[in-house]
Amino acid sequence: MAERDISTGTWTAHQSNNIDVRFTLDQKKDGRLSGRAEAIPLADGERDSGDVVEFSVVRGNDVQIIVDWSGGSKGKYVGRFDLSGRLSGNAFDLANPQSQATWFSDKLF
């Protein structure tokens, strides 16, 4: 199965915890991802940014993105494409896995 390309420009993951994460990604032919992420709180709060790190990948309809946030935490985004091409899934802090949110992409791929 060919990998879907999620590196076409910037896109946003809308999270259930009132934080949007803007991704700017580079996708290799084998599905590996690199790039940047920026967390934008929807209420008053501090912004954070981070690097998309190793083991971030698109495989078929599945996506895994790991962000090394500048604030010191690491976030993991796991998702899946639906039939229309929208991504959705769950996100959690790798050091504190009970801290979770659901998310969906602002655009179709």
C-alpha distances in whole Angstrom, upper triangle without the diagonal:
4,6,9,12,15,18,19,23,24,23,25,24,27,28,31,33,34,32,30,28,27,24,24,21,19,16,15,12,11,11,15,17,21,24,26,27,30,31,34,36,37,40,43,41,40,37,35,32,30,27,24,24,22,19,18,14,11,8,6,9,11,14,17,19,23,26,29,31,35,37,36,33,29,27,24,21,19,17,14,13,15,15,17,15,17,17,19,20,23,25,28,30,29,33,34,31,33,33,30,29,26,24,23,22,24,22,18,15
4,6,9,12,15,16,19,21,21,23,23,26,27,30,32,33,31,28,26,25,21,21,18,16,13,12,9,9,9,13,15,19,21,24,25,28,30,32,34,35,39,41,39,38,35,33,30,28,25,22,22,21,18,17,13,10,8,6,9,12,13,16,18,22,24,27,30,33,35,34,32,28,26,23,21,19,17,14,13,15,15,16,14,16,16,19,20,23,25,27,29,29,33,33,31,33,33,30,28,26,24,22,20,22,20,17,13
4,6,9,11,13,17,18,17,20,19,23,24,27,29,30,27,25,22,21,18,17,14,13,10,10,8,8,6,10,12,15,17,20,21,24,26,28,31,32,35,37,36,34,31,29,26,24,22,18,19,17,15,13,10,6,6,5,8,9,10,13,15,18,21,24,26,29,31,31,28,25,23,20,17,15,14,12,11,14,15,15,12,14,13,16,18,20,21,24,26,25,29,30,28,30,29,26,25,23,21,19,17,19,17,15,11
4,6,9,10,14,15,14,17,17,20,22,24,27,27,25,22,20,18,16,15,13,12,9,11,10,11,8,11,12,15,16,19,19,22,24,26,28,29,33,35,33,32,29,27,25,23,21,18,19,18,17,14,11,7,8,7,7,9,9,13,14,18,20,23,25,28,30,30,28,24,22,19,16,15,13,11,9,12,12,12,9,11,11,14,16,19,20,23,25,25,29,30,27,29,28,25,24,21,18,16,14,16,13,11,7
4,6,7,10,12,12,15,16,19,21,24,26,26,24,21,18,16,13,12,10,9,7,9,9,11,8,10,10,13,14,16,17,20,22,24,27,27,31,33,32,30,27,25,22,21,19,16,17,17,16,13,11,8,10,10,11,12,11,13,13,17,18,22,23,26,29,29,27,23,21,19,16,16,14,13,11,14,15,14,11,12,12,15,17,20,20,23,25,25,29,30,28,30,28,26,24,21,18,16,13,15,12,11,7
4,6,8,9,8,11,12,15,18,21,23,23,20,17,14,12,9,9,7,8,7,10,12,13,9,11,9,11,11,13,13,16,18,20,23,24,27,29,28,27,23,22,19,18,16,13,15,16,15,12,10,8,11,12,11,11,9,11,11,14,16,19,20,23,25,26,24,21,18,16,14,14,12,12,11,14,15,14,10,10,9,13,15,17,17,20,22,23,26,27,25,27,25,23,21,18,15,13,10,12,10,9,6
4,6,7,9,12,13,17,19,23,24,24,21,17,15,12,9,7,5,5,6,9,11,13,10,11,8,9,9,11,12,15,18,20,23,24,28,29,28,26,22,21,18,16,14,12,15,16,16,12,11,10,14,15,15,15,12,13,12,15,15,18,19,22,24,25,23,21,19,18,15,16,15,15,14,17,19,17,14,14,13,16,18,19,19,22,23,24,27,28,27,29,27,24,23,21,18,16,13,14,12,12,9
4,7,8,12,14,18,20,24,25,24,22,18,16,13,10,8,8,8,9,12,13,16,13,14,12,13,12,13,14,16,19,20,23,24,28,30,28,27,23,22,19,19,17,15,18,19,20,16,15,13,17,17,16,17,15,17,15,18,18,21,22,24,27,28,26,24,22,21,18,19,17,17,15,18,19,17,13,14,14,17,19,22,21,24,26,27,30,31,30,31,29,27,24,22,19,16,13,13,11,11,8
4,7,10,13,16,19,23,24,23,20,16,14,10,9,6,8,9,11,14,16,19,16,16,13,13,11,12,12,14,17,18,21,22,25,27,26,24,21,20,17,17,16,15,18,20,21,17,17,16,19,20,19,19,17,18,16,18,18,20,21,22,25,26,25,23,21,21,18,20,19,19,17,20,21,19,16,15,15,18,20,22,21,24,25,27,30,30,29,31,29,26,24,22,19,17,13,12,11,12,11
4,7,10,13,16,20,21,19,16,13,10,7,6,5,7,10,12,16,19,20,17,17,14,13,10,10,10,11,13,14,17,18,22,23,22,21,17,16,14,15,14,13,17,19,20,16,17,16,20,21,19,19,16,17,15,17,15,18,18,19,22,23,22,21,19,18,16,18,17,18,17,19,21,19,16,14,14,16,18,20,19,21,22,24,27,27,27,28,25,23,21,20,16,14,11,10,10,12,12
4,7,10,13,17,18,16,14,10,8,6,5,7,9,12,14,17,20,21,17,17,14,14,12,11,10,11,12,13,16,16,20,22,21,20,17,16,15,15,15,14,17,20,20,16,16,15,19,19,17,17,14,15,13,16,15,18,18,20,22,23,22,20,17,17,14,16,14,15,14,16,18,16,13,11,11,13,15,16,16,19,21,23,26,26,24,26,23,20,18,16,12,10,7,6,7,10,10
4,6,9,13,14,13,10,6,5,4,6,9,11,15,16,20,22,23,19,19,16,16,14,12,9,9,9,10,12,13,16,19,18,17,14,14,13,14,15,14,18,20,20,16,17,17,20,20,18,17,14,15,13,15,14,17,16,19,20,21,20,18,15,15,12,14,13,15,15,16,19,17,14,11,10,11,13,14,13,16,18,21,23,23,22,23,20,17,14,13,10,8,6,5,8,11,12
4,6,10,11,11,9,6,5,6,8,11,13,16,17,21,23,23,19,19,16,16,15,13,10,10,9,10,12,12,16,18,17,17,15,14,14,15,15,14,17,20,19,15,16,16,19,19,17,15,13,13,11,13,13,16,15,18,19,20,18,16,13,13,10,11,11,13,13,15,18,16,14,10,9,8,10,10,10,13,15,18,21,20,19,19,17,14,11,9,6,5,5,6,9,12,13
4,7,9,8,7,5,7,9,11,15,16,20,21,25,27,26,23,22,20,20,18,16,13,12,10,10,10,10,13,16,16,17,15,15,15,17,18,17,20,23,22,19,20,19,22,22,19,18,16,16,15,16,16,19,17,20,20,22,19,18,15,15,12,14,13,15,15,16,19,17,16,12,11,9,10,11,11,14,16,19,22,20,19,19,16,13,10,8,5,5,6,7,11,13,15
4,5,6,5,6,8,11,13,17,18,22,22,26,28,27,24,23,20,21,19,17,14,13,10,10,10,10,13,16,15,16,14,15,15,17,18,17,20,23,22,19,20,20,22,23,20,18,16,16,14,15,15,17,16,19,18,20,17,16,13,13,11,12,12,15,16,17,20,19,18,14,12,10,9,9,8,11,13,17,19,17,16,15,12,10,6,6,4,7,9,11,14,16,18
4,6,7,9,11,15,17,20,22,25,26,29,31,30,27,26,24,24,23,21,17,16,13,13,11,11,13,16,16,17,17,17,19,20,22,21,23,25,24,22,23,22,25,25,22,20,18,18,17,18,18,20,19,21,20,21,19,18,15,15,13,14,14,16,18,18,22,21,20,16,14,11,11,9,10,12,14,18,19,17,16,14,12,9,5,5,6,9,12,13,17,19,21
4,6,9,11,15,17,21,23,26,27,30,33,32,28,27,25,24,23,20,16,15,11,11,9,9,10,13,12,14,14,15,17,18,21,20,23,25,25,22,24,24,27,27,24,22,20,19,18,18,17,19,17,19,18,19,16,16,14,15,14,16,16,19,21,22,25,24,23,19,17,14,13,11,10,11,13,16,18,15,15,13,10,8,6,8,9,12,14,16,19,22,24
4,7,10,13,16,20,22,26,27,31,33,33,29,28,25,25,23,20,16,14,10,9,6,5,7,10,10,13,12,14,16,18,21,21,24,27,26,23,25,25,28,29,26,24,22,21,19,19,18,20,17,19,18,20,18,18,16,17,16,18,18,21,22,22,26,24,23,19,18,15,15,14,13,14,15,19,20,18,18,17,13,12,9,10,10,12,14,14,18,21,23
4,7,10,13,16,19,22,24,28,30,30,26,25,22,21,19,16,12,10,6,6,4,6,8,10,9,10,9,11,12,14,17,17,20,23,23,21,22,23,26,27,24,22,20,19,16,16,15,16,14,16,15,17,15,15,13,15,13,16,17,20,21,22,25,24,22,18,16,15,14,13,11,13,14,17,19,17,17,17,13,12,9,11,10,12,13,13,17,20,21
4,6,10,13,16,19,21,25,27,27,24,23,19,19,17,14,10,8,6,5,6,7,11,13,12,12,10,11,12,14,16,16,19,22,22,19,20,21,24,25,22,20,18,17,15,15,14,16,14,16,16,18,16,16,13,14,13,15,15,18,19,20,23,21,19,16,14,13,14,13,12,14,15,18,20,19,19,19,16,14,11,11,9,10,10,10,13,16,18
4,6,10,12,16,18,21,24,24,20,19,16,15,13,10,6,5,4,6,9,10,14,15,14,13,10,9,9,10,12,12,15,18,19,16,17,18,21,23,20,18,15,14,12,12,10,13,11,14,14,16,14,14,11,12,11,14,14,17,18,20,23,21,19,15,13,13,13,13,11,13,14,17,19,19,18,19,16,14,12,12,9,10,9,10,13,16,17
4,7,10,14,16,19,22,23,19,18,15,14,11,8,5,5,6,8,11,13,16,17,16,15,11,11,9,11,12,12,15,18,19,16,17,17,21,22,20,19,16,15,12,13,12,14,13,15,16,18,17,16,13,14,13,15,15,17,18,20,23,21,18,15,14,14,15,15,14,16,17,19,22,22,21,23,19,18,15,15,12,12,10,10,12,15,15
4,6,10,12,16,18,19,16,15,11,10,8,6,5,7,9,11,14,16,19,21,19,17,14,12,10,10,10,9,12,15,16,12,14,14,18,19,18,17,13,13,10,11,10,13,13,15,17,18,17,15,13,13,11,14,14,16,16,19,22,20,17,15,13,14,15,15,14,16,17,19,21,22,21,23,20,18,17,16,13,12,10,11,12,14,14
4,7,10,14,17,18,15,14,10,9,6,5,6,9,12,14,17,19,22,23,22,20,16,14,11,11,10,9,13,15,16,13,14,14,18,20,19,18,15,14,12,13,12,14,14,16,19,20,19,17,16,16,14,16,17,18,18,21,23,21,18,16,15,17,18,19,17,19,20,21,24,25,24,27,24,22,20,20,16,16,13,13,13,15,14
4,6,10,13,14,11,10,6,6,4,6,8,12,14,17,20,22,25,27,24,22,19,17,13,12,10,8,11,13,14,10,11,11,15,17,17,16,12,12,10,12,11,14,15,17,20,21,19,17,16,15,14,15,15,17,17,20,22,21,17,16,14,17,18,19,17,19,20,21,24,25,24,27,24,22,21,20,17,16,14,15,14,15,13
4,7,10,12,9,8,6,5,6,9,12,15,18,21,24,26,29,30,28,26,22,20,16,14,12,10,11,12,13,11,10,11,15,17,17,16,14,14,12,14,14,16,18,19,23,23,22,19,18,17,16,17,17,18,18,22,23,22,18,18,17,19,20,21,20,22,23,23,26,27,26,29,27,25,24,23,20,19,17,18,17,17,14
4,7,8,6,6,5,7,9,12,14,18,20,23,26,28,31,33,30,28,25,22,19,17,14,11,12,12,12,10,8,8,11,13,15,14,12,12,11,14,15,17,20,22,25,25,23,20,19,17,16,16,16,16,16,20,21,21,17,17,16,18,19,21,20,22,23,23,26,28,26,29,28,25,24,23,20,19,17,18,17,16,13
4,5,5,5,6,9,11,15,17,21,24,26,30,32,35,36,34,32,28,25,22,19,16,13,13,12,12,11,9,10,12,14,16,15,14,14,14,16,17,19,22,24,27,27,25,22,21,19,18,18,18,18,18,22,23,23,19,20,19,21,22,23,23,25,25,24,28,30,28,31,30,28,27,26,24,22,20,22,20,19,16
4,5,7,10,12,15,18,21,24,27,29,33,34,38,39,37,35,31,29,26,23,20,17,17,15,14,13,11,10,11,12,15,15,14,16,16,18,20,23,25,28,31,30,28,25,24,22,20,20,19,19,18,22,22,22,19,20,19,22,23,25,25,27,28,27,30,32,30,33,32,30,29,28,25,24,22,24,21,20,16
4,6,9,12,15,19,21,25,27,30,33,34,38,39,37,35,32,29,26,23,19,16,15,13,12,11,8,8,9,11,14,13,13,14,15,17,19,22,25,27,30,29,27,23,22,20,19,18,18,17,18,21,22,23,19,21,19,21,22,23,23,25,26,25,28,30,28,31,31,28,28,27,25,24,22,24,23,21,17
4,6,10,13,16,18,21,23,26,29,31,34,36,33,32,28,26,23,20,17,13,13,12,10,9,5,5,6,9,11,10,9,10,11,14,16,19,22,25,27,26,24,21,19,17,15,14,14,14,14,18,19,20,16,17,15,18,18,20,20,22,23,22,26,27,25,28,27,25,24,23,21,20,18,21,19,18,14
4,7,11,14,16,19,22,25,27,30,33,34,31,29,26,23,20,17,14,10,10,8,7,6,4,6,9,12,14,12,10,10,10,11,14,16,19,21,24,23,21,18,17,15,14,14,15,16,16,20,22,23,19,19,17,18,18,19,19,20,21,20,23,25,23,27,26,24,24,23,21,20,19,21,20,19,16
4,7,10,12,16,18,21,24,26,29,30,28,26,22,20,16,14,11,7,8,8,8,5,5,7,11,14,15,13,10,9,8,9,11,13,16,18,21,21,19,16,15,13,12,13,14,15,16,20,22,22,18,18,15,17,17,18,17,18,19,18,22,23,22,25,24,22,21,21,19,18,16,19,18,18,15
4,7,10,14,16,20,23,25,28,29,26,24,20,17,14,11,8,5,6,7,9,7,9,11,14,17,18,16,13,11,9,9,9,11,14,16,19,18,17,15,14,14,13,15,16,18,19,23,25,25,21,20,17,19,19,19,17,19,19,18,21,23,23,26,24,22,22,22,20,19,18,20,19,20,17
4,7,11,14,17,20,23,25,26,23,21,17,15,11,9,6,5,8,10,12,10,12,14,17,20,20,18,14,13,10,10,9,11,12,14,17,17,17,14,14,14,14,16,17,19,20,23,26,25,21,20,18,19,19,19,17,19,19,19,21,23,23,26,24,22,21,21,19,19,17,18,18,19,17
4,7,10,13,17,19,22,22,20,17,14,11,7,6,5,5,9,12,14,12,14,16,20,22,21,19,16,14,11,10,8,9,10,11,14,15,15,13,12,13,13,16,18,20,21,24,27,25,22,20,18,19,19,19,16,17,17,18,20,22,22,24,21,20,20,20,17,18,16,17,18,19,18
4,7,10,13,16,18,19,16,14,11,8,6,5,6,7,10,14,15,12,15,16,20,22,21,19,15,14,10,10,7,9,8,10,13,14,13,12,10,12,11,15,16,19,20,22,25,24,21,18,16,16,16,16,13,15,15,16,18,19,19,21,19,17,16,17,14,15,13,15,16,18,18
4,6,10,13,15,15,13,11,7,6,4,7,9,10,14,17,19,16,18,20,23,25,24,22,18,17,13,13,10,11,9,10,12,14,13,13,12,14,14,17,18,21,22,24,27,25,23,20,18,18,18,17,14,15,15,17,19,20,20,22,18,17,16,17,15,15,14,15,17,20,20
4,6,10,12,12,10,9,6,5,6,9,11,13,16,19,20,17,20,21,24,26,24,22,19,17,14,13,10,12,9,11,11,13,12,12,11,13,13,16,18,21,22,24,27,26,23,20,18,17,17,15,13,14,13,16,18,18,18,19,16,15,13,15,13,14,14,14,17,20,21
4,6,9,10,8,8,5,7,9,12,15,16,19,23,24,21,23,24,27,29,26,24,21,20,17,17,14,15,12,13,13,16,15,16,14,17,16,19,20,22,23,25,28,26,24,21,19,18,18,17,15,16,16,19,21,20,21,21,17,16,14,16,14,15,14,14,17,21,22
4,5,7,6,7,6,9,12,15,18,19,22,25,26,23,25,26,29,31,28,26,23,22,19,19,16,17,14,15,14,17,16,17,15,18,17,20,21,24,25,26,29,27,26,22,20,19,19,17,15,16,16,20,21,19,20,20,16,15,13,15,14,16,16,16,19,23,24
4,7,8,10,10,13,15,18,21,22,25,28,28,26,27,28,31,32,29,27,25,24,21,22,19,21,18,19,18,21,20,20,18,20,19,22,22,24,25,26,28,26,25,22,20,19,19,18,17,18,19,23,24,22,22,21,18,17,14,15,14,15,16,15,19,22,24
4,6,9,11,14,17,20,23,24,27,31,31,28,30,31,34,35,32,30,28,27,24,24,22,22,19,20,18,21,20,22,20,22,22,24,25,27,28,29,32,30,29,25,24,22,22,21,19,20,20,24,24,22,23,22,18,18,16,18,17,19,19,19,22,26,28
4,7,9,13,16,20,23,25,28,31,32,29,32,33,36,37,35,33,30,28,26,25,22,22,19,19,17,20,20,22,21,23,23,26,27,30,31,32,35,33,32,28,27,25,25,23,21,21,21,24,24,23,24,23,19,20,18,20,20,22,22,22,25,29,31
4,7,10,13,16,20,22,25,28,29,27,29,31,34,36,33,31,28,26,23,22,19,19,15,15,13,16,16,18,18,21,21,24,26,29,30,31,35,33,31,28,26,24,24,22,19,19,18,21,21,20,21,21,17,18,17,19,19,21,22,21,25,28,30
4,6,10,13,17,19,22,26,27,25,28,29,33,35,33,30,27,25,22,20,17,16,12,12,10,14,14,16,16,20,20,24,25,29,30,32,35,33,31,28,26,24,24,22,19,18,17,20,20,19,21,21,18,18,18,20,19,22,22,22,25,28,29
4,7,10,14,16,19,23,24,22,25,26,30,32,30,27,24,22,19,18,14,14,10,10,10,13,13,15,15,18,18,22,23,26,27,29,32,31,28,25,23,22,22,20,17,17,16,19,20,19,21,22,18,18,17,19,18,19,19,19,22,25,26
4,7,11,13,16,19,21,19,22,24,27,30,28,25,22,20,16,14,11,10,7,6,7,10,10,12,12,15,16,20,21,25,26,28,32,30,28,25,22,21,21,19,16,15,14,16,17,17,19,20,17,17,17,19,17,19,19,19,22,25,25
4,7,10,13,16,18,16,19,21,25,27,26,24,20,18,14,12,9,8,6,6,8,10,11,11,11,14,15,18,20,23,25,27,30,29,26,23,21,21,20,19,16,16,14,16,17,18,20,21,18,18,18,19,17,19,18,19,21,23,23
4,7,9,13,15,13,17,19,22,25,24,22,18,15,12,10,6,5,4,5,8,9,9,9,10,12,13,17,19,22,24,27,30,29,26,23,20,20,20,18,15,15,13,14,16,17,18,21,18,18,18,19,18,19,18,20,21,23,23
4,6,10,12,11,14,17,20,23,23,20,16,14,10,8,6,5,7,8,11,11,11,10,10,12,13,16,18,21,23,26,29,28,25,23,20,20,20,19,16,16,15,15,17,19,19,22,20,19,19,20,19,20,19,20,21,23,22
4,7,9,7,10,13,16,19,19,16,13,10,7,6,5,6,9,11,14,13,12,10,9,10,11,13,15,18,19,23,26,25,22,20,17,18,17,16,14,14,14,14,17,19,18,21,19,18,18,19,17,18,17,19,19,21,19
4,6,6,10,13,16,19,20,17,13,10,8,6,6,7,10,12,15,14,13,10,10,10,12,14,16,19,21,25,27,27,24,22,19,20,19,18,15,15,14,13,16,18,18,22,20,19,20,21,19,20,20,22,23,23,21
4,5,8,12,14,18,19,16,13,10,9,7,9,10,14,16,18,16,15,12,13,12,13,14,17,19,21,25,28,28,24,23,20,21,19,19,17,17,16,14,17,20,19,23,22,21,22,22,21,22,21,24,24,24,22
4,6,10,11,15,16,13,10,8,8,7,10,12,15,18,20,18,16,13,12,10,11,12,14,16,19,22,25,26,22,22,18,19,17,17,15,15,15,13,17,19,18,21,21,20,20,20,20,20,20,23,23,23,21
4,7,10,13,14,11,8,5,4,6,9,11,14,17,19,18,16,12,11,9,9,10,12,14,16,19,22,23,19,18,15,16,15,14,13,14,15,14,17,19,18,21,20,18,18,18,17,17,17,20,20,19,17
4,6,10,11,8,6,5,6,9,12,15,18,21,23,22,19,16,14,11,10,10,11,12,13,17,20,20,17,16,14,15,14,15,15,17,18,17,20,22,20,23,22,20,20,19,17,17,16,19,19,18,15
4,6,7,6,5,6,8,12,15,18,20,24,26,25,22,19,16,13,11,10,9,9,10,14,16,17,13,14,11,13,13,15,16,18,20,19,23,24,22,24,24,21,20,18,17,16,15,18,16,15,12
4,6,5,6,9,11,14,18,21,23,27,29,27,25,21,19,16,14,11,11,10,11,14,16,17,14,15,13,15,15,16,18,20,22,21,25,26,23,25,25,23,22,20,19,18,17,20,19,17,14
4,6,8,11,14,18,21,24,26,30,31,31,28,24,22,18,16,13,11,9,9,12,13,15,12,14,12,14,15,17,19,22,24,24,27,28,25,27,27,24,23,21,19,18,17,20,18,15,13
4,7,10,13,17,20,23,25,29,30,30,27,23,20,17,14,11,8,5,5,8,10,12,9,10,9,11,12,15,17,20,23,22,26,26,23,25,25,21,20,17,16,14,14,17,15,13,11
4,7,10,14,17,20,22,26,27,26,23,20,17,13,11,8,6,5,7,10,13,14,12,12,9,10,10,12,14,16,19,19,23,23,20,22,22,18,18,15,14,13,14,17,16,14,13
4,7,10,13,17,19,22,24,23,20,16,14,10,8,6,5,6,8,12,15,16,12,12,8,9,9,11,11,14,16,16,20,21,18,20,20,17,16,14,12,12,12,15,15,14,12
4,7,10,13,16,19,21,19,17,13,10,7,6,5,7,9,12,15,18,19,16,15,11,11,10,10,10,12,13,13,17,18,15,18,17,15,15,14,13,13,14,17,17,17,15
4,7,10,12,16,17,16,14,10,8,6,5,7,9,11,14,17,20,21,17,15,12,12,11,11,9,11,12,12,15,17,15,18,16,14,14,14,12,13,13,16,17,17,16
4,7,9,13,14,13,11,7,6,4,6,9,12,15,17,21,24,24,21,19,15,15,13,12,9,10,10,9,12,14,13,16,15,14,14,15,14,16,16,19,20,21,19
4,6,9,11,10,8,6,5,6,8,11,14,17,20,23,26,26,23,20,17,17,15,14,10,10,10,10,12,14,14,17,15,14,15,16,15,16,16,19,20,21,21
4,7,9,7,6,5,7,9,12,15,18,21,23,27,30,30,26,24,21,20,19,17,13,12,10,10,12,14,15,18,16,16,17,19,18,20,20,22,24,25,24
4,5,6,5,6,7,11,13,16,19,22,25,27,31,30,27,24,21,21,19,17,13,12,10,11,12,14,15,18,15,16,16,18,17,20,19,21,23,25,25
4,5,7,9,11,14,17,20,23,26,28,31,34,33,30,28,25,24,23,21,17,16,13,14,15,16,18,21,18,19,19,22,21,23,22,24,26,28,28
4,6,9,11,15,17,21,23,27,29,32,35,35,32,29,26,25,23,20,17,15,12,13,13,14,17,18,16,17,18,21,21,23,23,25,27,30,30
4,7,10,13,16,20,23,27,29,32,35,35,32,29,26,25,23,20,16,14,11,11,10,12,15,17,15,17,18,21,21,24,24,26,29,31,30
4,7,10,13,16,20,23,26,29,32,32,29,27,23,22,19,16,13,10,7,8,7,9,11,14,12,13,15,18,18,21,22,24,26,28,28
4,7,10,13,17,20,23,26,29,29,26,24,20,19,17,14,10,8,6,6,7,9,10,13,12,12,14,16,16,19,20,22,24,26,25
4,7,10,13,17,20,22,26,26,23,20,17,15,13,10,7,6,5,6,9,9,9,12,10,10,11,13,13,15,16,19,21,23,22
4,6,10,14,17,19,23,23,21,18,14,13,10,8,5,5,6,6,10,11,9,12,11,10,10,11,12,14,15,18,20,21,20
4,7,10,13,16,19,20,17,14,11,9,7,6,4,7,9,10,14,14,12,14,12,10,9,9,9,10,12,15,16,17,17
4,7,11,13,17,18,15,13,9,8,6,6,6,9,12,12,16,16,13,15,14,11,11,10,9,11,12,16,17,16,16
4,7,10,13,14,12,10,6,5,4,6,9,12,15,16,19,19,16,17,17,13,12,9,8,8,10,13,14,13,13
4,6,10,11,9,8,5,6,6,10,12,15,19,19,23,22,19,21,20,17,15,12,11,10,10,14,13,12,11
4,7,8,5,5,4,7,9,13,15,19,22,23,26,26,23,24,23,19,17,14,12,10,10,12,11,9,8
4,5,5,6,6,8,10,14,17,21,24,25,29,28,25,25,25,21,18,15,13,10,11,13,12,9,10
4,6,8,10,11,14,18,21,24,28,29,32,32,28,29,28,25,22,18,17,14,14,15,13,10,10
4,6,9,11,15,18,21,25,28,29,33,32,29,30,29,25,22,18,16,13,12,12,10,7,8
4,7,10,13,17,19,23,26,27,30,30,27,28,27,23,21,17,14,11,10,11,8,5,5
4,7,10,14,16,20,23,24,28,27,25,25,24,20,17,14,11,7,6,8,6,5,6
4,7,10,12,16,19,21,24,24,21,22,20,17,14,11,8,6,5,9,8,7,8
4,7,10,14,17,19,22,21,18,19,17,14,11,8,5,4,6,10,11,11,12
4,7,10,14,15,19,18,15,15,14,11,9,6,5,6,9,13,14,14,15
4,7,11,12,15,14,11,12,11,7,6,4,6,9,12,15,17,17,18
4,7,9,12,11,9,10,8,6,5,6,7,10,12,16,18,19,19
4,6,9,7,6,7,6,4,6,9,11,14,16,19,21,23,23
4,6,5,5,8,6,7,10,12,14,17,19,22,24,25,26
4,6,5,9,9,10,13,15,16,19,21,24,26,27,27
4,6,9,9,11,15,17,19,22,24,27,29,31,30
4,6,6,9,12,15,18,21,23,26,29,30,30
4,5,7,10,13,16,19,21,25,27,28,28
4,6,9,12,16,19,22,25,28,29,29
4,7,11,13,17,20,22,25,27,28
4,7,10,14,17,19,22,23,24
4,7,10,13,16,19,20,22
4,7,11,13,16,17,19
4,7,10,12,14,15
4,7,9,10,12
4,5,7,9
4,7,10
4,7
4
